[in-house]
Amino acid sequence: MQKNNSAFSAAALAIALLCTAVPAHATIMITFSPTASHINVGDSTTVDVSISGLGSEVLSAFDFNVIYDPAILNWQFATVLPVCNQLFAGSCSLNDLTQGYLGASGVSSETDTDLANMQPDNFLLATIQLVGVSDGATIVTLGPDLSTERAFIGLRAQPLTVDVGSTCISVGTGVCSASSVPEPATLALMALSAAGLGFTRRRATS
């Protein structure tokens, strides 16, 4: 009975740690779809970049850069026009059009109230077509700089806190390893879970 109580206490501790690590409110996320894909050299693939979980927030401006290894992939085509024409109603542009570093930015001319009426919780931000140029695998995600490479603005011109995902694209003989997929937040949760399990086993054997 003592072992069961110890195991229960350890499990409760692990759950408590997880709860403190994950915000109770819905998380705004930038996702890449598909989450992984494989193409041959010379073939192309399309990646969609979306925002989700806005809830009571809106997207009123953005400035982001999609990064990847240009030795493995080159971009052929990209657009942010659908969101700008239908859900944003503002000025949008593609910039930093160097291979491996594709930028997009936009500022809406609508009021916060109008944006709230226009925008759903989840919608497509950009579509990018990439072509495989050599064997290998690369992560496609956003650059790390919060002010220029993953800046998203919401109500009252305030910065939005977002979780940024990624996709892995393998070309030819390249392979996306399992270790390349989890984001830092996911890794933190896995570490906390493992710590809780380890604590349970130590208590159960003592």
C-alpha positions in Angstrom: 0.0 0.0 0.0 2.9 2.3 0.8 4.4 1.8 -2.7 1.0 2.7 -4.3 0.8 5.9 -2.3 4.3 6.8 -3.3 3.6 6.2 -6.9 0.4 8.2 -6.7 2.2 11.1 -5.1 5.0 11.1 -7.7 2.4 11.0 -10.5 0.6 13.9 -8.9 3.8 15.9 -8.7 4.6 15.2 -12.4 1.1 16.4 -13.4 1.5 19.5 -11.3 4.8 20.3 -13.0 3.2 19.9 -16.4 0.4 22.1 -15.4 2.7 24.9 -14.4 4.7 24.5 -17.6 1.7 24.8 -19.9 -0.5 27.9 -19.9 -4.2 27.3 -19.0 -5.4 29.5 -21.9 -5.4 28.5 -25.5 -2.1 28.9 -27.3 -1.7 30.8 -30.5 0.3 28.7 -32.8 2.1 29.0 -36.2 2.0 25.6 -37.9 3.5 24.1 -41.0 1.6 21.6 -43.1 2.4 18.9 -43.8 4.5 18.2 -40.7 6.9 16.1 -42.8 7.3 15.1 -46.4 9.7 13.5 -48.8 10.4 14.4 -52.4 13.0 13.5 -55.0 15.6 15.8 -56.4 13.9 18.0 -59.0 10.4 17.5 -57.5 8.5 20.1 -55.7 6.3 20.2 -52.5 3.9 22.8 -51.1 4.1 24.0 -47.5 1.2 25.9 -45.9 1.9 28.3 -43.0 -1.1 28.8 -40.8 -2.0 30.7 -37.6 -4.4 29.0 -35.1 -5.9 29.6 -31.6 -6.5 33.3 -32.0 -9.7 33.1 -29.9 -10.6 36.7 -28.8 -7.4 38.0 -30.4 -6.8 39.2 -34.0 -3.9 39.4 -36.4 -3.4 43.1 -37.3 0.3 42.9 -38.5 3.0 40.4 -39.1 6.6 40.2 -40.1 8.2 36.7 -40.4 10.9 34.8 -42.3 10.6 31.2 -43.3 14.1 29.6 -43.1 15.4 26.3 -44.4 18.7 24.9 -45.8 19.1 26.3 -49.4 21.6 23.6 -50.2 18.7 21.1 -50.0 15.6 23.2 -51.0 14.9 26.3 -53.2 11.7 28.2 -53.2 9.8 28.4 -56.5 6.6 30.2 -55.5 5.1 32.0 -52.5 2.0 34.0 -51.7 0.4 35.8 -48.8 -2.4 37.3 -51.0 -5.3 35.1 -49.8 -5.1 36.3 -46.2 -4.3 39.9 -47.3 -7.3 40.1 -49.6 -9.9 38.3 -47.5 -9.0 38.3 -43.8 -6.6 41.2 -43.4 -7.5 44.0 -45.8 -4.1 45.7 -45.7 -0.7 46.1 -47.3 1.3 42.8 -47.6 4.5 41.9 -49.4 7.1 39.3 -49.8 10.7 40.3 -49.0 14.2 39.0 -48.3 13.8 36.8 -51.3 17.1 35.0 -50.9 17.1 31.2 -51.0 16.8 29.9 -47.4 15.4 33.1 -46.0 11.9 34.0 -47.4 10.2 36.9 -45.7 6.6 38.2 -45.6 5.2 41.2 -43.9 1.9 43.0 -43.7 -0.1 45.7 -41.8 -3.9 45.8 -41.9 -5.8 49.0 -42.5 -8.9 47.7 -40.7 -9.9 48.5 -37.1 -9.6 45.9 -34.4 -13.4 45.5 -34.4 -13.5 44.9 -38.1 -10.7 42.4 -37.9 -12.5 40.5 -35.2 -15.5 40.2 -37.4 -13.4 39.2 -40.5 -11.0 36.7 -39.0 -11.8 33.1 -37.7 -9.7 31.5 -35.0 -7.6 29.6 -37.6 -6.5 30.6 -41.1 -3.8 30.2 -43.7 -1.1 32.9 -43.7 1.2 31.8 -46.6 1.7 29.1 -49.2 5.2 28.3 -50.3 6.3 25.9 -53.1 9.8 24.4 -52.6 11.9 22.3 -55.0 14.5 19.7 -54.0 17.9 20.5 -55.3 20.1 17.9 -53.5 19.9 14.9 -51.2 19.4 15.7 -47.6 16.8 16.8 -45.0 16.0 20.2 -43.6 13.7 21.8 -41.1 11.4 24.5 -42.4 10.4 27.0 -39.7 10.6 30.7 -38.7 13.7 32.6 -37.8 14.3 33.1 -34.1 14.2 37.0 -33.9 11.0 38.0 -32.2 11.0 41.5 -33.7 11.8 40.8 -37.4 11.5 37.0 -38.1 8.5 35.9 -36.0 6.6 39.1 -35.1 2.8 38.9 -34.9 0.7 41.9 -33.7 -2.8 41.7 -32.3 -5.4 43.9 -30.6 -4.3 47.5 -29.7 -1.1 47.0 -31.6 0.2 44.6 -28.9 2.6 41.7 -29.7 1.1 38.3 -29.7 2.8 35.4 -27.9 3.0 32.5 -30.4 4.3 29.0 -30.4 6.1 28.3 -33.7 6.1 24.8 -35.2 8.1 23.4 -38.1 8.1 20.8 -40.9 10.9 18.5 -42.0 11.4 18.0 -45.7 13.7 15.2 -46.9 15.0 15.1 -50.5 16.3 12.0 -52.4 18.3 9.8 -50.0 17.8 12.3 -47.1 15.8 11.1 -44.0 14.0 13.2 -41.4 15.0 11.9 -38.0 12.5 11.7 -35.2 14.7 14.0 -33.1 14.3 16.8 -35.6 10.6 17.1 -35.1 9.8 18.1 -31.5 9.8 21.8 -30.7 11.4 23.1 -27.5 8.1 23.2 -25.6 7.4 19.6 -26.5 10.9 18.6 -25.4 10.4 20.4 -22.0 7.1 18.4 -21.5 8.8 15.2 -22.3 11.6 15.9 -19.9 9.2 16.7 -17.1 7.2 13.5 -17.8 10.4 11.4 -17.7 11.4 13.1 -14.5 8.1 12.1 -13.0 8.4 8.5 -14.1 11.9 8.3 -12.8 10.7 9.7 -9.4 7.9 7.1 -9.3 10.3 4.2 -10.0 12.8 5.3 -7.3 10.0 5.6 -4.7 8.5 2.3 -5.7 11.8 0.4 -5.2 12.8 2.1 -1.9 
